[in-house]
Amino acid sequence: MPVLETSDGPFVAHGIMTRRQFSKRMREIVNTGDQESAHVYADELMCELLHSLGYGAGVQVFRAMNKWYA
C-alpha cells in the first residue's frame, strides 16, 4: 500500500477524516506533479475514507481489482 507523506503526516486515515483534511490531502496529492503516482495515492486516500465510513467490504473489492494507469 503506498504512503504519501503530507503536511499532516501519512495520509492513511485513522478514524474519520474531516472534509477539510480530505480536500487538503487530495490537493497535496495532485500537486506532486506525477500524474500516475497521484492516481494511485488518490485511490488509496479515497479507499481509506470509504473504509472509515463503513464501506470496507466495497473497498476490499476495489483493492482486489487489477488497476491500470497510463
Rosetta silent file (secondary structure, phi, psi, omega in degrees, C-alpha in Angstrom):
SEQUENCE: MPVLETSDGPFVAHGIMTRRQFSKRMREIVNTGDQESAHVYADELMCELLHSLGYGAGVQVFRAMNKWYA
SCORE:     score description
SCORE:     0.000 S_00000001
   1 L     0.000  126.634 -179.556    0.000    0.000    0.000 S_00000001
   2 L   -72.022  148.858  175.797    1.540    3.360   -0.978 S_00000001
   3 L  -128.418  124.284  177.978    2.003    6.006    1.661 S_00000001
   4 L  -106.509  123.376  176.296    2.347    9.661    0.718 S_00000001
   5 E   -76.222  129.599  177.119    3.801   11.959    3.329 S_00000001
   6 E  -122.084  179.586  179.418    1.793   15.174    3.568 S_00000001
   7 L   -63.804  -19.018  177.622    2.000   18.176    5.840 S_00000001
   8 L   -96.310    8.037 -174.741   -0.317   16.273    8.204 S_00000001
   9 E    94.903 -166.712  179.758    1.888   13.161    8.118 S_00000001
  10 E   -57.347  142.566 -174.829    0.994    9.987    6.209 S_00000001
  11 L   -78.497   -7.662  179.570   -2.386   10.345    4.514 S_00000001
  12 L   -60.759  124.256 -174.080   -3.679    6.997    5.714 S_00000001
  13 L   -76.173  142.371  171.050   -6.697    7.884    7.819 S_00000001
  14 L  -120.807  106.371 -172.571   -7.112    6.866   11.430 S_00000001
  15 L    87.756 -160.224 -178.399  -10.750    7.325   12.228 S_00000001
  16 L   -98.409  122.490  177.830  -12.895    9.567   10.050 S_00000001
  17 L   -80.218  153.541  179.146  -11.084   12.453    8.386 S_00000001
  18 L   -77.809  165.336  175.695  -12.833   15.772    8.021 S_00000001
  19 H   -58.786  -40.519 -179.271  -13.893   17.243    4.681 S_00000001
  20 H   -64.826  -43.854  178.242  -11.147   19.812    5.089 S_00000001
  21 H   -61.795  -44.374 -179.829   -8.486   17.152    5.735 S_00000001
  22 H   -60.673  -48.230 -178.776   -9.637   15.150    2.725 S_00000001
  23 H   -62.614  -43.191 -179.933   -9.589   18.188    0.450 S_00000001
  24 H   -63.265  -46.735 -178.822   -6.187   19.316    1.715 S_00000001
  25 H   -66.473  -37.859  177.615   -4.632   15.893    1.309 S_00000001
  26 H   -64.871  -41.526  176.905   -6.136   15.460   -2.162 S_00000001
  27 H   -61.477  -40.275  178.151   -4.698   18.835   -3.230 S_00000001
  28 H   -63.353  -38.417  177.460   -1.288   17.780   -1.933 S_00000001
  29 H   -64.122  -47.463 -179.494   -1.520   14.579   -3.968 S_00000001
  30 H   -59.913  -37.092 -176.313   -2.484   16.497   -7.112 S_00000001
  31 L   -80.192    4.770  177.296    0.402   18.912   -6.575 S_00000001
  32 L   -69.282  -23.211  179.102    3.044   16.164   -6.566 S_00000001
  33 L    84.683   -0.800 -179.934    3.368   16.662  -10.319 S_00000001
  34 L  -114.261   98.799 -173.542    3.390   12.934  -11.064 S_00000001
  35 H   -58.365  -43.801 -176.379    0.029   12.051  -12.616 S_00000001
  36 H   -65.750  -47.787  178.559    0.433    8.287  -12.471 S_00000001
  37 H   -65.034  -36.981 -179.875    1.540    8.198   -8.831 S_00000001
  38 H   -59.608  -39.181  178.483   -1.087   10.792   -7.946 S_00000001
  39 H   -64.238  -40.715  178.670   -3.832    8.458   -9.194 S_00000001
  40 H   -63.111  -48.042 -179.693   -2.500    5.624   -7.044 S_00000001
  41 H   -64.723  -40.283  179.550   -2.302    7.866   -3.965 S_00000001
  42 H   -65.222  -41.531  175.923   -5.734    9.396   -4.636 S_00000001
  43 H   -57.214  -45.702 -177.199   -7.277    5.933   -4.980 S_00000001
  44 H   -67.319  -38.708  177.592   -5.780    4.928   -1.651 S_00000001
  45 H   -61.539  -44.569  179.253   -6.929    8.125    0.059 S_00000001
  46 H   -65.611  -37.657  177.280  -10.485    7.559   -1.160 S_00000001
  47 H   -63.128  -43.235  179.306  -10.339    3.920   -0.046 S_00000001
  48 H   -62.613  -41.623  178.376   -9.207    4.947    3.428 S_00000001
  49 H   -64.014  -48.356  179.425  -12.015    7.491    3.666 S_00000001
  50 H   -60.714  -41.815  178.423  -14.636    4.997    2.471 S_00000001
  51 H   -60.161  -43.861 -178.893  -13.313    2.353    4.859 S_00000001
  52 H   -65.945  -21.546  179.262  -13.539    4.788    7.789 S_00000001
  53 L   -91.802    1.503  175.967  -17.171    5.465    6.834 S_00000001
  54 L   100.697   10.117 -178.886  -18.066    1.770    6.969 S_00000001
  55 L  -101.464   35.006 -176.514  -17.679    0.778    3.321 S_00000001
  56 H   -58.204  -38.463 -178.576  -14.832   -1.673    3.965 S_00000001
  57 H   -63.318  -43.320  177.778  -16.385   -4.545    2.015 S_00000001
  58 H   -66.995  -36.021  177.525  -16.622   -2.457   -1.152 S_00000001
  59 H   -63.589  -40.743  178.123  -13.094   -1.163   -0.622 S_00000001
  60 H   -60.421  -41.149  178.248  -11.824   -4.748   -0.444 S_00000001
  61 H   -62.924  -45.456  179.454  -13.452   -5.490   -3.797 S_00000001
  62 H   -61.343  -45.936 -178.822  -11.868   -2.374   -5.313 S_00000001
  63 H   -64.333  -28.227  179.992   -8.414   -3.184   -3.923 S_00000001
  64 H   -78.642  -16.154 -177.885   -8.601   -6.712   -5.361 S_00000001
  65 L   -73.099  142.374  172.254   -9.306   -5.386   -8.837 S_00000001
  66 L   -66.711  138.253 -179.714   -6.479   -5.106  -11.379 S_00000001
  67 L  -117.878  148.560  179.369   -5.649   -1.471  -11.960 S_00000001
  68 L  -135.110  123.082  177.433   -4.154    0.170  -14.990 S_00000001
  69 L  -122.335  129.090 -177.595   -2.662    3.619  -15.017 S_00000001
  70 L   -84.488    0.000    0.000   -1.226    5.037  -18.241 S_00000001
